[in-house]
């Protein structure tokens, strides 16, 4: 066995240090008769917890006739060809998805390991043989009167369990590129990319546990179907969740367009309020001011007519184009103050009257105000 050969190669001092590190005590002679007393081996807290988990349920494995041959362990582990270990330094699925600088980087840029059918069979035989040894030890323990493992049995269970887990991780890491490629190819709008990759990795681990290499198929063929089923289940799960809680997926409540939606609603309400102020004359407009506003913004007779130019309105009331602009600006100021007092609630009525008194009548020689008034834009909406 490999472990026995390695132990024989150690010096006596290294063997003592190794025994102490794993929690085994050295046996000492007890008396002249040379009878050795075997001390009880002590497991660490983590080992005891792991042993309890392993012994809680029967170990599953894929059986094979090779496991029952006399030299099965030596044939499967020592005489088998070496299998290259995977390189996972390239694996950053979420970072690659979010970062534009690494989006074009592929798995081929790293040292990707692609196993042949023979190499896969070697790994899966090692994996299932280790699980078989755990299962065999479980049967021995459960068949004993105490139903509890001895110190030697406990160490053997933990050793074979860790061997199986190490090979399981190696197989899964070798096939990480398969999960990532399928997640990018079957991108679902309702499923987050990180969740999709996570579900694919869990399906990959389950496929490792269930795959039978003795049938002669490639593991990737079996794993692809398992991963696609996991993606489908995840999509159906989120679809049911969305049906029960539709507000969580309402685009109107998303942060990306929340401000735009709120601004559009506010502008629409403000425009309707401005039109009501003009038509109901709540801003105390004079007849001339009201006529100018109604013709300039198409509010005549309360209907949406085509807006007139300054010159056309001047021809109706008999003044120049510049004078129409001045009347319009003064009327717009009154409307603005009334809008702030009644709709926005930023000014009190007495403040409105004071502002109107301070405004006074504009003289013909005054410079024209800005024609791109936001209030005018609201009226034209």
C-alpha positions in Angstrom: 0.0 0.0 0.0 1.2 3.5 -0.7 0.6 4.7 2.9 2.6 1.8 4.4 5.5 2.4 2.0 5.6 6.1 2.9 5.5 5.3 6.6 8.4 2.9 6.2 10.4 5.6 4.5 10.1 7.9 7.5 12.6 8.1 10.2 11.7 7.0 13.8 11.6 10.6 15.0 9.3 11.6 12.1 7.0 8.6 12.9 6.7 9.7 16.5 5.8 13.3 15.4 3.3 12.0 12.9 1.6 9.9 15.6 1.3 12.8 17.9 0.0 15.0 15.2 -2.9 12.7 14.3 -3.7 12.1 18.0 -2.4 8.5 18.4 -0.5 7.5 21.4 2.7 5.3 21.3 2.3 1.9 23.0 4.9 1.1 25.8 5.8 -2.3 27.2 4.0 -3.1 30.5 6.2 -5.4 32.7 8.9 -8.0 32.2 6.8 -10.2 30.1 6.9 -7.7 27.3 3.1 -7.4 27.1 2.2 -4.2 25.3 -0.8 -2.2 26.3 -2.6 -0.4 23.4 -3.5 3.1 24.3 -6.8 4.6 23.1 -6.5 6.9 20.1 -8.0 10.3 20.5 -9.8 12.1 17.7 -10.0 15.8 17.3 -13.3 17.7 17.7 -13.5 18.2 13.9 -12.8 14.5 13.3 -15.5 13.5 15.7 -18.0 15.8 14.1 -17.1 14.5 10.6 -17.2 10.9 11.8 -20.7 11.5 13.2 -21.9 12.9 9.9 -20.5 10.0 7.9 -22.0 7.4 10.2 -25.4 9.1 10.3 -26.4 7.6 6.9 -25.4 4.8 4.6 -22.7 5.6 2.1 -23.8 5.4 -1.5 -21.4 4.2 -4.3 -21.4 2.8 -7.8 -20.5 -0.9 -7.5 -18.0 -2.6 -9.7 -16.7 -6.2 -9.8 -13.1 -4.9 -9.5 -13.7 -3.8 -5.9 -14.0 -7.5 -4.8 -10.7 -8.7 -6.3 -7.9 -9.6 -3.9 -5.6 -6.8 -4.9 -8.3 -4.2 -5.7 -6.7 -1.3 -3.8 -3.3 -1.8 -5.4 -4.8 -2.2 -8.9 -7.0 0.9 -8.6 -4.6 3.3 -6.9 -1.0 2.1 -7.3 -1.0 0.5 -10.7 -3.3 3.0 -12.5 -1.9 5.8 -14.7 -1.5 9.3 -13.3 -4.3 11.7 -14.0 -3.4 15.5 -14.4 -4.8 17.8 -11.8 -7.0 20.7 -13.0 -6.0 24.4 -13.1 -8.7 26.6 -11.6 -6.8 29.9 -11.6 -8.9 31.1 -14.5 -12.3 30.4 -12.8 -13.9 33.8 -11.9 -17.4 33.5 -13.4 -19.0 36.5 -11.8 -16.0 38.8 -12.3 -15.7 37.8 -15.9 -19.4 38.5 -16.4 -19.3 42.0 -14.9 -15.9 43.2 -16.0 -15.6 44.3 -19.6 -11.8 44.0 -19.6 -11.9 40.2 -18.9 -15.1 39.4 -20.8 -13.2 38.2 -23.9 -10.9 36.0 -21.9 -11.7 32.3 -22.5 -10.8 29.1 -20.7 -8.3 28.2 -23.4 -6.0 30.9 -22.2 -5.4 28.9 -19.0 -4.1 25.3 -18.8 -7.4 23.6 -19.2 -7.4 19.8 -18.5 -9.5 17.7 -20.8 -9.7 14.1 -19.6 -9.9 11.1 -21.9 -12.4 8.3 -21.4 -9.7 6.2 -19.8 -8.6 8.9 -17.4 -12.2 9.5 -16.3 -12.7 5.8 -15.7 -9.6 5.8 -13.5 -10.8 8.7 -11.4 -14.3 7.4 -11.0 -13.0 3.9 -10.0 -10.9 5.5 -7.3 -13.8 7.7 -6.1 -16.3 4.8 -5.9 -13.8 2.4 -4.4 -13.1 4.8 -1.6 -16.9 5.2 -1.0 -17.2 1.4 -1.1 -14.6 1.1 1.6 -16.5 3.6 3.7 -19.7 1.6 3.1 -18.0 -1.7 4.1 -16.7 -0.2 7.3 -20.2 1.1 8.1 -21.6 -2.4 7.7 -18.9 -3.8 10.1 -19.6 -1.2 12.7 -23.4 -1.5 12.5 -23.1 -5.3 12.7 -21.1 -5.2 15.9 -22.7 -5.4 19.3 -21.8 -1.9 20.4 -22.9 -0.3 17.1 -19.9 2.1 17.5 -16.6 2.1 15.6 -13.4 1.3 17.3 -10.5 3.7 17.1 -9.0 1.9 14.1 -12.3 1.7 12.3 -12.9 5.4 13.0 -9.6 6.4 11.5 -10.1 4.1 8.5 -13.6 5.6 7.9 -12.2 9.2 8.0 -9.3 8.3 5.8 -11.4 6.7 3.0 -14.0 9.4 3.3 -11.4 12.1 2.7 -9.9 10.3 -0.2 -13.3 10.1 -1.8 -14.0 13.8 -1.2 -10.6 14.8 -2.6 -11.3 12.8 -5.9 -14.8 14.2 -6.0 -13.5 17.8 -5.9 -10.9 17.0 -8.6 -13.5 15.7 -11.0 -15.8 18.7 -10.4 -13.0 21.2 -10.8 -11.9 19.5 -14.1 -15.4 20.1 -15.4 -16.0 23.7 -14.2 -15.6 25.0 -17.7 -18.6 22.9 -18.8 -20.9 24.6 -16.3 -19.7 28.1 -17.2 -20.1 27.5 -20.9 -23.6 26.2 -20.5 -24.6 29.0 -18.2 -23.5 31.6 -20.8 -25.2 29.7 -23.6 -28.6 29.3 -21.7 -28.7 32.8 -20.2 -32.1 33.5 -18.6 -33.3 37.0 -18.1 -35.2 36.2 -14.9 -32.3 34.3 -13.3 -29.1 36.0 -12.1 -25.9 34.7 -13.7 -24.3 33.9 -10.4 -27.3 31.9 -9.3 -27.3 30.1 -12.6 -23.6 29.1 -12.2 -24.2 28.1 -8.6 -27.1 25.8 -9.5 -24.9 24.3 -12.3 -22.1 23.5 -9.9 -24.4 21.8 -7.5 -25.8 19.7 -10.3 -22.3 18.9 -11.4 -21.5 17.5 -7.9 -24.6 15.4 -7.9 -23.7 14.1 -11.3 -20.3 13.0 -10.0 -22.0 11.0 -7.3 -24.4 9.3 -9.7 -22.2 8.7 -12.8 -21.4 5.1 -13.7 -18.1 5.0 -15.6 -18.4 1.3 -16.3 -21.1 1.9 -19.0 -18.5 3.5 -21.3 -20.0 7.0 -21.7 -18.2 10.3 -21.3 -19.0 12.1 -18.1 -19.6 15.4 -19.9 -22.6 13.7 -21.8 -24.2 12.7 -18.5 -23.3 16.0 -16.7 -24.8 18.2 -19.5 -28.3 16.8 -19.0 -28.1 17.2 -15.3 -26.9 20.8 -15.5 -29.7 21.7 -18.0 -32.3 20.1 -15.7 -31.0 22.2 -12.9 -31.2 25.4 -15.0 -34.8 24.5 -15.9 -35.7 23.9 -12.3 -34.2 27.2 -11.2 -36.2 29.1 -13.9 -39.4 27.4 -12.9 -38.8 28.2 -9.2 -38.3 31.9 -9.9 -41.3 32.0 -12.3 -43.5 30.7 -9.5 -42.0 33.2 -7.1 -42.7 36.0 -9.5 -46.3 34.9 -9.9 -46.8 35.1 -6.1 -44.9 38.3 -5.6 -45.2 40.3 -8.8 -44.3 43.6 -7.3 -40.7 42.5 -6.8 -40.3 42.2 -10.5 -42.4 45.3 -11.5 -40.2 47.4 -13.9 -41.8 50.6 -12.6 -40.3 50.0 -9.2 -36.8 49.2 -10.5 -34.1 51.8 -9.4 -33.0 52.3 -13.0 -36.1 54.1 -14.1 -37.7 55.1 -10.8 -36.7 58.8 -11.0 -37.7 59.1 -14.7 -41.1 57.7 -14.0 -41.7 59.9 -11.0 -40.5 63.0 -12.9 -42.8 62.2 -15.8 -45.8 61.8 -13.5 -45.1 65.0 -11.7 -44.7 67.0 -14.9 -48.0 65.7 -16.2 -49.9 66.6 -13.0 -48.2 70.1 -12.9 -49.2 70.7 -16.6 -52.9 69.9 -15.8 -52.8 72.2 -12.8 -51.4 75.1 -14.9 -54.2 74.7 -17.5 -56.8 74.7 -14.7 -55.4 77.9 -13.3 -55.6 79.6 -16.7 -59.1 78.3 -17.6 -60.5 79.1 -14.1 -58.5 82.3 -13.9 -57.3 81.6 -10.4 -54.3 83.8 -10.9 -56.4 87.0 -11.4 -55.3 87.5 -15.0 -56.7 90.5 -16.8 -58.7 90.0 -20.0 -55.8 90.9 -22.2 -53.4 88.6 -20.3 -55.9 85.7 -20.4 -56.4 86.3 -24.1 -52.7 86.2 -24.8 -52.1 83.0 -22.8 -55.1 81.2 -24.3 -54.0 82.0 -27.9 -50.3 81.6 -27.3 -50.7 78.0 -25.8 -53.8 76.8 -27.6 -56.2 77.0 -24.6 -58.9 79.0 -26.2 -62.4 77.9 -25.1 -60.9 75.2 -23.0 -59.8 73.1 -25.9 -56.4 72.3 -27.2 -56.0 74.5 -30.3 -52.9 75.1 -32.3 -50.7 77.7 -30.6 -50.3 81.1 -32.2 -47.1 83.1 -32.7 -46.5 86.4 -30.9 -47.2 88.3 -34.1 -50.5 86.6 -34.7 -51.7 87.3 -31.1 -50.5 91.0 -31.6 -52.7 91.3 -34.6 -55.7 90.1 -32.6 -55.3 92.5 -29.7 -53.8 95.3 -31.8 -50.3 95.6 -30.2 -46.8 94.9 -31.3 -45.1 91.5 -31.1 -42.8 92.8 -28.3 -45.7 94.0 -26.3 -47.4 90.6 -26.5 -44.1 89.1 -25.2 -44.2 91.4 -22.2 -47.9 90.7 -21.4 -47.2 87.0 -21.7 -44.2 87.1 -19.3 -46.2 89.0 -16.7 -49.1 86.5 -17.0 -46.8 83.6 -16.7 -45.3 85.1 -13.5 -48.8 85.3 -11.9 -49.5 81.7 -13.0 -46.2 80.6 -11.5 -46.9 82.2 -8.1 -50.4 80.7 -8.0 -48.9 77.2 -9.0 -46.4 77.5 -6.2 -49.0 78.5 -3.6 -51.7 76.0 -4.6 -49.9 73.0 -6.1 -46.3 73.0 -4.8 -47.2 74.6 -1.5 -44.0 76.6 -1.3 -45.5 80.1 -0.8 -48.3 81.5 1.3 -51.1 83.6 -0.3 -49.8 86.8 1.3 -46.4 86.2 -0.1 -48.0 85.8 -3.6 -49.7 89.2 -3.2 -46.5 90.8 -2.1 -44.6 89.4 -5.0 -47.3 90.6 -7.4 -47.1 94.1 -5.9 -43.4 94.2 -6.1 -43.5 93.0 -9.7 -45.4 96.1 -11.0 -46.2 96.8 -14.6 -43.5 96.3 -17.1 -42.5 99.2 -19.4 -42.2 98.8 -23.2 -38.5 99.5 -23.0 -37.7 96.6 -20.7 -35.6 93.7 -22.1 -37.6 90.5 -23.0 -37.5 87.6 -20.5 -36.3 84.1 -21.3 -38.6 82.5 -23.8 -37.6 79.0 -22.8 -39.7 79.1 -19.7 -40.3 75.7 -18.0 -43.9 76.8 -17.2 -44.5 77.5 -20.9 -43.1 74.0 -21.7 -45.7 72.6 -19.3 -48.5 74.4 -21.0 -47.4 73.1 -24.4 -47.4 69.5 -23.2 
